Amino acid sequence: MEWSEARSLDSRVSPAAEYEFRHISLPRTISRGAARRLLTEQAEHGHWELARLRLYPDGTRNIVLRRKIMRVRATL
């Protein structure tokens, strides 16, 4: 689809918080509906939530998604 042009930077983990962050940059050619579908898919299937969305005057969007890091303890 259209959002294949989107750039996603490596996920980063902040040591102070228990969240993992993903930065996505969408070019101006991506429609608002396509951006919404992309974010909806990320939320439903990847358990990401929107932390920040910046829309620039030239039409590009910078998006920061976050999700809680689940720590699993060994039970053996």
mmCIF file of the N, C-alpha and C atoms, coordinates in Angstrom:
data_MODEL
# 
_entry.id   MODEL 
# 
loop_
_atom_site.group_PDB 
_atom_site.id 
_atom_site.type_symbol 
_atom_site.label_atom_id 
_atom_site.label_alt_id 
_atom_site.label_comp_id 
_atom_site.label_asym_id 
_atom_site.label_entity_id 
_atom_site.label_seq_id 
_atom_site.pdbx_PDB_ins_code 
_atom_site.Cartn_x 
_atom_site.Cartn_y 
_atom_site.Cartn_z 
_atom_site.occupancy 
_atom_site.B_iso_or_equiv 
_atom_site.pdbx_formal_charge 
_atom_site.auth_seq_id 
_atom_site.auth_comp_id 
_atom_site.auth_asym_id 
_atom_site.auth_atom_id 
_atom_site.pdbx_PDB_model_num 
ATOM 1   N N  . MET A 1 1  ? 0.836  -1.183  0.000  1.00 0.00 ? 1  MET A N  1 
ATOM 2   C CA . MET A 1 1  ? 0.000  0.000   0.000  1.00 0.00 ? 1  MET A CA 1 
ATOM 3   C C  . MET A 1 1  ? 0.880  1.245   0.000  1.00 0.00 ? 1  MET A C  1 
ATOM 4   N N  . GLU A 1 2  ? 0.251  2.387   0.165  1.00 0.00 ? 2  GLU A N  1 
ATOM 5   C CA . GLU A 1 2  ? 0.962  3.655   0.086  1.00 0.00 ? 2  GLU A CA 1 
ATOM 6   C C  . GLU A 1 2  ? 1.999  3.834   1.169  1.00 0.00 ? 2  GLU A C  1 
ATOM 7   N N  . TRP A 1 3  ? 1.739  3.331   2.361  1.00 0.00 ? 3  TRP A N  1 
ATOM 8   C CA . TRP A 1 3  ? 2.633  3.618   3.470  1.00 0.00 ? 3  TRP A CA 1 
ATOM 9   C C  . TRP A 1 3  ? 3.920  2.805   3.415  1.00 0.00 ? 3  TRP A C  1 
ATOM 10  N N  . SER A 1 4  ? 4.121  2.042   2.341  1.00 0.00 ? 4  SER A N  1 
ATOM 11  C CA . SER A 1 4  ? 5.389  1.332   2.202  1.00 0.00 ? 4  SER A CA 1 
ATOM 12  C C  . SER A 1 4  ? 6.534  2.325   2.068  1.00 0.00 ? 4  SER A C  1 
ATOM 13  N N  . GLU A 1 5  ? 6.203  3.578   1.734  1.00 0.00 ? 5  GLU A N  1 
ATOM 14  C CA . GLU A 1 5  ? 7.215  4.618   1.631  1.00 0.00 ? 5  GLU A CA 1 
ATOM 15  C C  . GLU A 1 5  ? 7.643  5.125   3.006  1.00 0.00 ? 5  GLU A C  1 
ATOM 16  N N  . ALA A 1 6  ? 6.907  4.772   4.034  1.00 0.00 ? 6  ALA A N  1 
ATOM 17  C CA . ALA A 1 6  ? 7.186  5.283   5.380  1.00 0.00 ? 6  ALA A CA 1 
ATOM 18  C C  . ALA A 1 6  ? 8.507  4.740   5.888  1.00 0.00 ? 6  ALA A C  1 
ATOM 19  N N  . ARG A 1 7  ? 9.212  5.572   6.620  1.00 0.00 ? 7  ARG A N  1 
ATOM 20  C CA . ARG A 1 7  ? 10.464 5.145   7.233  1.00 0.00 ? 7  ARG A CA 1 
ATOM 21  C C  . ARG A 1 7  ? 10.220 4.885   8.706  1.00 0.00 ? 7  ARG A C  1 
ATOM 22  N N  . SER A 1 8  ? 10.678 3.771   9.194  1.00 0.00 ? 8  SER A N  1 
ATOM 23  C CA . SER A 1 8  ? 10.566 3.451   10.607 1.00 0.00 ? 8  SER A CA 1 
ATOM 24  C C  . SER A 1 8  ? 11.972 3.291   11.170 1.00 0.00 ? 8  SER A C  1 
ATOM 25  N N  . LEU A 1 9  ? 12.290 4.076   12.170 1.00 0.00 ? 9  LEU A N  1 
ATOM 26  C CA . LEU A 1 9  ? 13.593 3.962   12.808 1.00 0.00 ? 9  LEU A CA 1 
ATOM 27  C C  . LEU A 1 9  ? 13.572 2.791   13.773 1.00 0.00 ? 9  LEU A C  1 
ATOM 28  N N  . ASP A 1 10 ? 14.750 2.371   14.205 1.00 0.00 ? 10 ASP A N  1 
ATOM 29  C CA . ASP A 1 10 ? 14.826 1.262   15.152 1.00 0.00 ? 10 ASP A CA 1 
ATOM 30  C C  . ASP A 1 10 ? 14.062 1.602   16.417 1.00 0.00 ? 10 ASP A C  1 
ATOM 31  N N  . SER A 1 11 ? 13.442 0.588   16.983 1.00 0.00 ? 11 SER A N  1 
ATOM 32  C CA . SER A 1 11 ? 12.751 0.773   18.253 1.00 0.00 ? 11 SER A CA 1 
ATOM 33  C C  . SER A 1 11 ? 13.785 1.058   19.327 1.00 0.00 ? 11 SER A C  1 
ATOM 34  N N  . ARG A 1 12 ? 13.439 1.942   20.214 1.00 0.00 ? 12 ARG A N  1 
ATOM 35  C CA . ARG A 1 12 ? 14.362 2.306   21.286 1.00 0.00 ? 12 ARG A CA 1 
ATOM 36  C C  . ARG A 1 12 ? 13.694 2.049   22.621 1.00 0.00 ? 12 ARG A C  1 
ATOM 37  N N  . VAL A 1 13 ? 14.492 1.665   23.586 1.00 0.00 ? 13 VAL A N  1 
ATOM 38  C CA . VAL A 1 13 ? 13.976 1.406   24.924 1.00 0.00 ? 13 VAL A CA 1 
ATOM 39  C C  . VAL A 1 13 ? 14.564 2.449   25.857 1.00 0.00 ? 13 VAL A C  1 
ATOM 40  N N  . SER A 1 14 ? 13.714 3.136   26.565 1.00 0.00 ? 14 SER A N  1 
ATOM 41  C CA . SER A 1 14 ? 14.144 4.117   27.542 1.00 0.00 ? 14 SER A CA 1 
ATOM 42  C C  . SER A 1 14 ? 14.355 3.409   28.879 1.00 0.00 ? 14 SER A C  1 
ATOM 43  N N  . PRO A 1 15 ? 15.562 3.495   29.466 1.00 0.00 ? 15 PRO A N  1 
ATOM 44  C CA . PRO A 1 15 ? 15.819 2.762   30.706 1.00 0.00 ? 15 PRO A CA 1 
ATOM 45  C C  . PRO A 1 15 ? 15.020 3.286   31.898 1.00 0.00 ? 15 PRO A C  1 
ATOM 46  N N  . ALA A 1 16 ? 14.661 4.570   31.927 1.00 0.00 ? 16 ALA A N  1 
ATOM 47  C CA . ALA A 1 16 ? 13.939 5.127   33.064 1.00 0.00 ? 16 ALA A CA 1 
ATOM 48  C C  . ALA A 1 16 ? 12.474 4.678   33.056 1.00 0.00 ? 16 ALA A C  1 
ATOM 49  N N  . ALA A 1 17 ? 11.888 4.621   31.899 1.00 0.00 ? 17 ALA A N  1 
ATOM 50  C CA . ALA A 1 17 ? 10.487 4.238   31.782 1.00 0.00 ? 17 ALA A CA 1 
ATOM 51  C C  . ALA A 1 17 ? 10.388 2.792   31.317 1.00 0.00 ? 17 ALA A C  1 
ATOM 52  N N  . GLU A 1 18 ? 9.234  2.228   31.467 1.00 0.00 ? 18 GLU A N  1 
ATOM 53  C CA . GLU A 1 18 ? 9.011  0.853   31.043 1.00 0.00 ? 18 GLU A CA 1 
ATOM 54  C C  . GLU A 1 18 ? 8.274  0.827   29.708 1.00 0.00 ? 18 GLU A C  1 
ATOM 55  N N  . TYR A 1 19 ? 8.689  1.682   28.781 1.00 0.00 ? 19 TYR A N  1 
ATOM 56  C CA . TYR A 1 19 ? 8.076  1.759   27.462 1.00 0.00 ? 19 TYR A CA 1 
ATOM 57  C C  . TYR A 1 19 ? 9.120  1.562   26.377 1.00 0.00 ? 19 TYR A C  1 
ATOM 58  N N  . GLU A 1 20 ? 8.682  1.015   25.259 1.00 0.00 ? 20 GLU A N  1 
ATOM 59  C CA . GLU A 1 20 ? 9.491  0.886   24.055 1.00 0.00 ? 20 GLU A CA 1 
ATOM 60  C C  . GLU A 1 20 ? 8.910  1.888   23.063 1.00 0.00 ? 20 GLU A C  1 
ATOM 61  N N  . PHE A 1 21 ? 9.772  2.587   22.323 1.00 0.00 ? 21 PHE A N  1 
ATOM 62  C CA . PHE A 1 21 ? 9.322  3.622   21.406 1.00 0.00 ? 21 PHE A CA 1 
ATOM 63  C C  . PHE A 1 21 ? 9.663  3.264   19.969 1.00 0.00 ? 21 PHE A C  1 
ATOM 64  N N  . ARG A 1 22 ? 8.791  3.649   19.061 1.00 0.00 ? 22 ARG A N  1 
ATOM 65  C CA . ARG A 1 22 ? 9.025  3.470   17.623 1.00 0.00 ? 22 ARG A CA 1 
ATOM 66  C C  . ARG A 1 22 ? 8.752  4.809   16.947 1.00 0.00 ? 22 ARG A C  1 
ATOM 67  N N  . HIS A 1 23 ? 9.709  5.260   16.141 1.00 0.00 ? 23 HIS A N  1 
ATOM 68  C CA . HIS A 1 23 ? 9.588  6.522   15.416 1.00 0.00 ? 23 HIS A CA 1 
ATOM 69  C C  . HIS A 1 23 ? 9.284  6.223   13.954 1.00 0.00 ? 23 HIS A C  1 
ATOM 70  N N  . ILE A 1 24 ? 8.257  6.867   13.418 1.00 0.00 ? 24 ILE A N  1 
ATOM 71  C CA . ILE A 1 24 ? 7.847  6.670   12.037 1.00 0.00 ? 24 ILE A CA 1 
ATOM 72  C C  . ILE A 1 24 ? 7.743  8.038   11.372 1.00 0.00 ? 24 ILE A C  1 
ATOM 73  N N  . SER A 1 25 ? 8.254  8.128   10.163 1.00 0.00 ? 25 SER A N  1 
ATOM 74  C CA . SER A 1 25 ? 8.157  9.346   9.387  1.00 0.00 ? 25 SER A CA 1 
ATOM 75  C C  . SER A 1 25 ? 7.359  9.039   8.123  1.00 0.00 ? 25 SER A C  1 
ATOM 76  N N  . LEU A 1 26 ? 6.260  9.771   7.910  1.00 0.00 ? 26 LEU A N  1 
ATOM 77  C CA . LEU A 1 26 ? 5.414  9.572   6.733  1.00 0.00 ? 26 LEU A CA 1 
ATOM 78  C C  . LEU A 1 26 ? 5.584  10.752  5.791  1.00 0.00 ? 26 LEU A C  1 
ATOM 79  N N  . PRO A 1 27 ? 5.811  10.482  4.506  1.00 0.00 ? 27 PRO A N  1 
ATOM 80  C CA . PRO A 1 27 ? 5.947  11.590  3.545  1.00 0.00 ? 27 PRO A CA 1 
ATOM 81  C C  . PRO A 1 27 ? 4.600  12.253  3.271  1.00 0.00 ? 27 PRO A C  1 
ATOM 82  N N  . ARG A 1 28 ? 4.652  13.386  2.626  1.00 0.00 ? 28 ARG A N  1 
ATOM 83  C CA . ARG A 1 28 ? 3.434  14.155  2.365  1.00 0.00 ? 28 ARG A CA 1 
ATOM 84  C C  . ARG A 1 28 ? 2.504  13.471  1.379  1.00 0.00 ? 28 ARG A C  1 
ATOM 85  N N  . THR A 1 29 ? 2.995  12.475  0.650  1.00 0.00 ? 29 THR A N  1 
ATOM 86  C CA . THR A 1 29 ? 2.162  11.785  -0.340 1.00 0.00 ? 29 THR A CA 1 
ATOM 87  C C  . THR A 1 29 ? 1.172  10.809  0.297  1.00 0.00 ? 29 THR A C  1 
ATOM 88  N N  . ILE A 1 30 ? 1.355  10.492  1.575  1.00 0.00 ? 30 ILE A N  1 
ATOM 89  C CA . ILE A 1 30 ? 0.455  9.583   2.286  1.00 0.00 ? 30 ILE A CA 1 
ATOM 90  C C  . ILE A 1 30 ? -0.799 10.353  2.693  1.00 0.00 ? 30 ILE A C  1 
ATOM 91  N N  . SER A 1 31 ? -1.950 9.826   2.346  1.00 0.00 ? 31 SER A N  1 
ATOM 92  C CA . SER A 1 31 ? -3.206 10.499  2.697  1.00 0.00 ? 31 SER A CA 1 
ATOM 93  C C  . SER A 1 31 ? -3.491 10.340  4.190  1.00 0.00 ? 31 SER A C  1 
ATOM 94  N N  . ARG A 1 32 ? -4.399 11.159  4.670  1.00 0.00 ? 32 ARG A N  1 
ATOM 95  C CA . ARG A 1 32 ? -4.785 11.101  6.075  1.00 0.00 ? 32 ARG A CA 1 
ATOM 96  C C  . ARG A 1 32 ? -5.410 9.747   6.412  1.00 0.00 ? 32 ARG A C  1 
ATOM 97  N N  . GLY A 1 33 ? -6.235 9.223   5.517  1.00 0.00 ? 33 GLY A N  1 
ATOM 98  C CA . GLY A 1 33 ? -6.879 7.929   5.724  1.00 0.00 ? 33 GLY A CA 1 
ATOM 99  C C  . GLY A 1 33 ? -5.870 6.788   5.769  1.00 0.00 ? 33 GLY A C  1 
ATOM 100 N N  . ALA A 1 34 ? -4.874 6.840   4.885  1.00 0.00 ? 34 ALA A N  1 
ATOM 101 C CA . ALA A 1 34 ? -3.844 5.795   4.877  1.00 0.00 ? 34 ALA A CA 1 
ATOM 102 C C  . ALA A 1 34 ? -3.016 5.846   6.162  1.00 0.00 ? 34 ALA A C  1 
ATOM 103 N N  . ALA A 1 35 ? -2.708 7.049   6.634  1.00 0.00 ? 35 ALA A N  1 
ATOM 104 C CA . ALA A 1 35 ? -1.967 7.192   7.891  1.00 0.00 ? 35 ALA A CA 1 
ATOM 105 C C  . ALA A 1 35 ? -2.790 6.645   9.058  1.00 0.00 ? 35 ALA A C  1 
ATOM 106 N N  . ARG A 1 36 ? -4.079 6.914   9.044  1.00 0.00 ? 36 ARG A N  1 
ATOM 107 C CA . ARG A 1 36 ? -4.968 6.402   10.098 1.00 0.00 ? 36 ARG A CA 1 
ATOM 108 C C  . ARG A 1 36 ? -5.010 4.883   10.086 1.00 0.00 ? 36 ARG A C  1 
ATOM 109 N N  . ARG A 1 37 ? -5.101 4.290   8.881  1.00 0.00 ? 37 ARG A N  1 
ATOM 110 C CA . ARG A 1 37 ? -5.113 2.821   8.778  1.00 0.00 ? 37 ARG A CA 1 
ATOM 111 C C  . ARG A 1 37 ? -3.803 2.218   9.290  1.00 0.00 ? 37 ARG A C  1 
ATOM 112 N N  . LEU A 1 38 ? -2.687 2.848   8.960  1.00 0.00 ? 38 LEU A N  1 
ATOM 113 C CA . LEU A 1 38 ? -1.384 2.367   9.433  1.00 0.00 ? 38 LEU A CA 1 
ATOM 114 C C  . LEU A 1 38 ? -1.321 2.375   10.953 1.00 0.00 ? 38 LEU A C  1 
ATOM 115 N N  . LEU A 1 39 ? -1.745 3.476   11.563 1.00 0.00 ? 39 LEU A N  1 
ATOM 116 C CA . LEU A 1 39 ? -1.700 3.587   13.019 1.00 0.00 ? 39 LEU A CA 1 
ATOM 117 C C  . LEU A 1 39 ? -2.693 2.639   13.683 1.00 0.00 ? 39 LEU A C  1 
ATOM 118 N N  . THR A 1 40 ? -3.834 2.425   13.064 1.00 0.00 ? 40 THR A N  1 
ATOM 119 C CA . THR A 1 40 ? -4.816 1.481   13.602 1.00 0.00 ? 40 THR A CA 1 
ATOM 120 C C  . THR A 1 40 ? -4.266 0.065   13.589 1.00 0.00 ? 40 THR A C  1 
ATOM 121 N N  . GLU A 1 41 ? -3.601 -0.321  12.500 1.00 0.00 ? 41 GLU A N  1 
ATOM 122 C CA . GLU A 1 41 ? -2.986 -1.651  12.430 1.00 0.00 ? 41 GLU A CA 1 
ATOM 123 C C  . GLU A 1 41 ? -1.921 -1.827  13.500 1.00 0.00 ? 41 GLU A C  1 
ATOM 124 N N  . GLN A 1 42 ? -1.090 -0.802  13.676 1.00 0.00 ? 42 GLN A N  1 
ATOM 125 C CA . GLN A 1 42 ? -0.042 -0.878  14.688 1.00 0.00 ? 42 GLN A CA 1 
ATOM 126 C C  . GLN A 1 42 ? -0.645 -1.035  16.076 1.00 0.00 ? 42 GLN A C  1 
ATOM 127 N N  . ALA A 1 43 ? -1.727 -0.334  16.344 1.00 0.00 ? 43 ALA A N  1 
ATOM 128 C CA . ALA A 1 43 ? -2.371 -0.397  17.659 1.00 0.00 ? 43 ALA A CA 1 
ATOM 129 C C  . ALA A 1 43 ? -3.016 -1.754  17.897 1.00 0.00 ? 43 ALA A C  1 
ATOM 130 N N  . GLU A 1 44 ? -3.718 -2.273  16.900 1.00 0.00 ? 44 GLU A N  1 
ATOM 131 C CA . GLU A 1 44 ? -4.452 -3.524  17.086 1.00 0.00 ? 44 GLU A CA 1 
ATOM 132 C C  . GLU A 1 44 ? -3.547 -4.747  17.104 1.00 0.00 ? 44 GLU A C  1 
ATOM 133 N N  . HIS A 1 45 ? -2.560 -4.780  16.232 1.00 0.00 ? 45 HIS A N  1 
ATOM 134 C CA . HIS A 1 45 ? -1.745 -5.987  16.097 1.00 0.00 ? 45 HIS A CA 1 
ATOM 135 C C  . HIS A 1 45 ? -0.413 -5.914  16.829 1.00 0.00 ? 45 HIS A C  1 
ATOM 136 N N  . GLY A 1 46 ? 0.117  -4.726  17.024 1.00 0.00 ? 46 GLY A N  1 
ATOM 137 C CA . GLY A 1 46 ? 1.409  -4.597  17.683 1.00 0.00 ? 46 GLY A CA 1 
ATOM 138 C C  . GLY A 1 46 ? 1.326  -4.043  19.092 1.00 0.00 ? 46 GLY A C  1 
ATOM 139 N N  . HIS A 1 47 ? 0.116  -3.707  19.538 1.00 0.00 ? 47 HIS A N  1 
ATOM 140 C CA . HIS A 1 47 ? -0.120 -3.151  20.876 1.00 0.00 ? 47 HIS A CA 1 
ATOM 141 C C  . HIS A 1 47 ? 0.609  -1.820  21.080 1.00 0.00 ? 47 HIS A C  1 
ATOM 142 N N  . TRP A 1 48 ? 0.745  -1.045  20.005 1.00 0.00 ? 48 TRP A N  1 
ATOM 143 C CA . TRP A 1 48 ? 1.360  0.274   20.101 1.00 0.00 ? 48 TRP A CA 1 
ATOM 144 C C  . TRP A 1 48 ? 0.272  1.301   20.382 1.00 0.00 ? 48 TRP A C  1 
ATOM 145 N N  . GLU A 1 49 ? 0.657  2.386   21.051 1.00 0.00 ? 49 GLU A N  1 
ATOM 146 C CA . GLU A 1 49 ? -0.253 3.517   21.260 1.00 0.00 ? 49 GLU A CA 1 
ATOM 147 C C  . GLU A 1 49 ? 0.448  4.778   20.797 1.00 0.00 ? 49 GLU A C  1 
ATOM 148 N N  . LEU A 1 50 ? -0.337 5.766   20.418 1.00 0.00 ? 50 LEU A N  1 
ATOM 149 C CA . LEU A 1 50 ? 0.204  7.016   19.897 1.00 0.00 ? 50 LEU A CA 1 
ATOM 150 C C  . LEU A 1 50 ? 0.743  7.859   21.049 1.00 0.00 ? 50 LEU A C  1 
ATOM 151 N N  . ALA A 1 51 ? 2.027  8.194   20.988 1.00 0.00 ? 51 ALA A N  1 
ATOM 152 C CA . ALA A 1 51 ? 2.627  9.056   22.002 1.00 0.00 ? 51 ALA A CA 1 
ATOM 153 C C  . ALA A 1 51 ? 2.692  10.498  21.501 1.00 0.00 ? 51 ALA A C  1 
ATOM 154 N N  . ARG A 1 52 ? 3.035  10.667  20.212 1.00 0.00 ? 52 ARG A N  1 
ATOM 155 C CA . ARG A 1 52 ? 3.126  12.016  19.655 1.00 0.00 ? 52 ARG A CA 1 
ATOM 156 C C  . ARG A 1 52 ? 2.982  11.944  18.141 1.00 0.00 ? 52 ARG A C  1 
ATOM 157 N N  . LEU A 1 53 ? 2.293  12.921  17.577 1.00 0.00 ? 53 LEU A N  1 
ATOM 158 C CA . LEU A 1 53 ? 2.195  13.065  16.137 1.00 0.00 ? 53 LEU A CA 1 
ATOM 159 C C  . LEU A 1 53 ? 2.430  14.524  15.804 1.00 0.00 ? 53 LEU A C  1 
ATOM 160 N N  . ARG A 1 54 ? 3.405  14.784  14.942 1.00 0.00 ? 54 ARG A N  1 
ATOM 161 C CA . ARG A 1 54 ? 3.691  16.150  14.516 1.00 0.00 ? 54 ARG A CA 1 
ATOM 162 C C  . ARG A 1 54 ? 3.430  16.253  13.031 1.00 0.00 ? 54 ARG A C  1 
ATOM 163 N N  . LEU A 1 55 ? 2.596  17.192  12.645 1.00 0.00 ? 55 LEU A N  1 
ATOM 164 C CA . LEU A 1 55 ? 2.293  17.461  11.245 1.00 0.00 ? 55 LEU A CA 1 
ATOM 165 C C  . LEU A 1 55 ? 2.990  18.765  10.876 1.00 0.00 ? 55 LEU A C  1 
ATOM 166 N N  . TYR A 1 56 ? 3.880  18.697  9.893  1.00 0.00 ? 56 TYR A N  1 
ATOM 167 C CA . TYR A 1 56 ? 4.659  19.859  9.496  1.00 0.00 ? 56 TYR A CA 1 
ATOM 168 C C  . TYR A 1 56 ? 3.968  20.599  8.348  1.00 0.00 ? 56 TYR A C  1 
ATOM 169 N N  . PRO A 1 57 ? 4.291  21.888  8.159  1.00 0.00 ? 57 PRO A N  1 
ATOM 170 C CA . PRO A 1 57 ? 3.656  22.682  7.099  1.00 0.00 ? 57 PRO A CA 1 
ATOM 171 C C  . PRO A 1 57 ? 3.825  22.088  5.698  1.00 0.00 ? 57 PRO A C  1 
ATOM 172 N N  . ASP A 1 58 ? 4.896  21.344  5.464  1.00 0.00 ? 58 ASP A N  1 
ATOM 173 C CA . ASP A 1 58 ? 5.096  20.750  4.140  1.00 0.00 ? 58 ASP A CA 1 
ATOM 174 C C  . ASP A 1 58 ? 4.300  19.463  3.955  1.00 0.00 ? 58 ASP A C  1 
ATOM 175 N N  . GLY A 1 59 ? 3.574  19.020  4.986  1.00 0.00 ? 59 GLY A N  1 
ATOM 176 C CA . GLY A 1 59 ? 2.712  17.854  4.874  1.00 0.00 ? 59 GLY A CA 1 
ATOM 177 C C  . GLY A 1 59 ? 3.291  16.561  5.430  1.00 0.00 ? 59 GLY A C  1 
ATOM 178 N N  . THR A 1 60 ? 4.563  16.554  5.800  1.00 0.00 ? 60 THR A N  1 
ATOM 179 C CA . THR A 1 60 ? 5.145  15.338  6.371  1.00 0.00 ? 60 THR A CA 1 
ATOM 180 C C  . THR A 1 60 ? 4.667  15.167  7.808  1.00 0.00 ? 60 THR A C  1 
ATOM 181 N N  . ARG A 1 61 ? 4.648  13.918  8.251  1.00 0.00 ? 61 ARG A N  1 
ATOM 182 C CA . ARG A 1 61 ? 4.231  13.605  9.619  1.00 0.00 ? 61 ARG A CA 1 
ATOM 183 C C  . ARG A 1 61 ? 5.337  12.834  10.310 1.00 0.00 ? 61 ARG A C  1 
ATOM 184 N N  . ASN A 1 62 ? 5.649  13.209  11.526 1.00 0.00 ? 62 ASN A N  1 
ATOM 185 C CA . ASN A 1 62 ? 6.545  12.431  12.384 1.00 0.00 ? 62 ASN A CA 1 
ATOM 186 C C  . ASN A 1 62 ? 5.692  11.871  13.504 1.00 0.00 ? 62 ASN A C  1 
ATOM 187 N N  . ILE A 1 63 ? 5.767  10.555  13.672 1.00 0.00 ? 63 ILE A N  1 
ATOM 188 C CA . ILE A 1 63 ? 4.916  9.866   14.628 1.00 0.00 ? 63 ILE A CA 1 
ATOM 189 C C  . ILE A 1 63 ? 5.788  9.115   15.615 1.00 0.00 ? 63 ILE A C  1 
ATOM 190 N N  . VAL A 1 64 ? 5.439  9.191   16.888 1.00 0.00 ? 64 VAL A N  1 
ATOM 191 C CA . VAL A 1 64 ? 6.107  8.410   17.921 1.00 0.00 ? 64 VAL A CA 1 
ATOM 192 C C  . VAL A 1 64 ? 5.059  7.503   18.551 1.00 0.00 ? 64 VAL A C  1 
ATOM 193 N N  . LEU A 1 65 ? 5.317  6.197   18.468 1.00 0.00 ? 65 LEU A N  1 
ATOM 194 C CA . LEU A 1 65 ? 4.437  5.209   19.083 1.00 0.00 ? 65 LEU A CA 1 
ATOM 195 C C  . LEU A 1 65 ? 5.146  4.638   20.296 1.00 0.00 ? 65 LEU A C  1 
ATOM 196 N N  . ARG A 1 66 ? 4.385  4.178   21.272 1.00 0.00 ? 66 ARG A N  1 
ATOM 197 C CA . ARG A 1 66 ? 4.995  3.536   22.435 1.00 0.00 ? 66 ARG A CA 1 
ATOM 198 C C  . ARG A 1 66 ? 4.160  2.335   22.846 1.00 0.00 ? 66 ARG A C  1 
ATOM 199 N N  . ARG A 1 67 ? 4.829  1.403   23.512 1.00 0.00 ? 67 ARG A N  1 
ATOM 200 C CA . ARG A 1 67 ? 4.125  0.266   24.101 1.00 0.00 ? 67 ARG A CA 1 
ATOM 201 C C  . ARG A 1 67 ? 4.854  -0.152  25.360 1.00 0.00 ? 67 ARG A C  1 
ATOM 202 N N  . LYS A 1 68 ? 4.081  -0.669  26.276 1.00 0.00 ? 68 LYS A N  1 
ATOM 203 C CA . LYS A 1 68 ? 4.595  -1.080  27.571 1.00 0.00 ? 68 LYS A CA 1 
ATOM 204 C C  . LYS A 1 68 ? 5.471  -2.312  27.399 1.00 0.00 ? 68 LYS A C  1 
ATOM 205 N N  . ILE A 1 69 ? 6.599  -2.328  28.089 1.00 0.00 ? 69 ILE A N  1 
ATOM 206 C CA . ILE A 1 69 ? 7.497  -3.479  28.068 1.00 0.00 ? 69 ILE A CA 1 
ATOM 207 C C  . ILE A 1 69 ? 7.011  -4.460  29.127 1.00 0.00 ? 69 ILE A C  1 
ATOM 208 N N  . MET A 1 70 ? 6.762  -5.673  28.697 1.00 0.00 ? 70 MET A N  1 
ATOM 209 C CA . MET A 1 70 ? 6.315  -6.714  29.617 1.00 0.00 ? 70 MET A CA 1 
ATOM 210 C C  . MET A 1 70 ? 7.528  -7.496  30.115 1.00 0.00 ? 70 MET A C  1 
ATOM 211 N N  . ARG A 1 71 ? 7.784  -7.404  31.379 1.00 0.00 ? 71 ARG A N  1 
ATOM 212 C CA . ARG A 1 71 ? 8.889  -8.160  31.992 1.00 0.00 ? 71 ARG A CA 1 
ATOM 213 C C  . ARG A 1 71 ? 8.360  -9.503  32.449 1.00 0.00 ? 71 ARG A C  1 
ATOM 214 N N  . VAL A 1 72 ? 9.023  -10.572 32.048 1.00 0.00 ? 72 VAL A N  1 
ATOM 215 C CA . VAL A 1 72 ? 8.611  -11.921 32.419 1.00 0.00 ? 72 VAL A CA 1 
ATOM 216 C C  . VAL A 1 72 ? 9.667  -12.502 33.349 1.00 0.00 ? 72 VAL A C  1 
ATOM 217 N N  . ARG A 1 73 ? 9.225  -12.972 34.490 1.00 0.00 ? 73 ARG A N  1 
ATOM 218 C CA . ARG A 1 73 ? 10.140 -13.593 35.442 1.00 0.00 ? 73 ARG A CA 1 
ATOM 219 C C  . ARG A 1 73 ? 10.132 -15.095 35.275 1.00 0.00 ? 73 ARG A C  1 
ATOM 220 N N  . ALA A 1 74 ? 11.279 -15.678 35.466 1.00 0.00 ? 74 ALA A N  1 
ATOM 221 C CA . ALA A 1 74 ? 11.375 -17.142 35.391 1.00 0.00 ? 74 ALA A CA 1 
ATOM 222 C C  . ALA A 1 74 ? 10.643 -17.763 36.568 1.00 0.00 ? 74 ALA A C  1 
ATOM 223 N N  . THR A 1 75 ? 9.902  -18.838 36.316 1.00 0.00 ? 75 THR A N  1 
ATOM 224 C CA . THR A 1 75 ? 9.132  -19.477 37.377 1.00 0.00 ? 75 THR A CA 1 
ATOM 225 C C  . THR A 1 75 ? 9.738  -20.816 37.803 1.00 0.00 ? 75 THR A C  1 
ATOM 226 N N  . LEU A 1 76 ? 10.872 -21.149 37.252 1.00 0.00 ? 76 LEU A N  1 
ATOM 227 C CA . LEU A 1 76 ? 11.500 -22.430 37.608 1.00 0.00 ? 76 LEU A CA 1 
ATOM 228 C C  . LEU A 1 76 ? 12.451 -22.309 38.742 1.00 0.00 ? 76 LEU A C  1 
# 
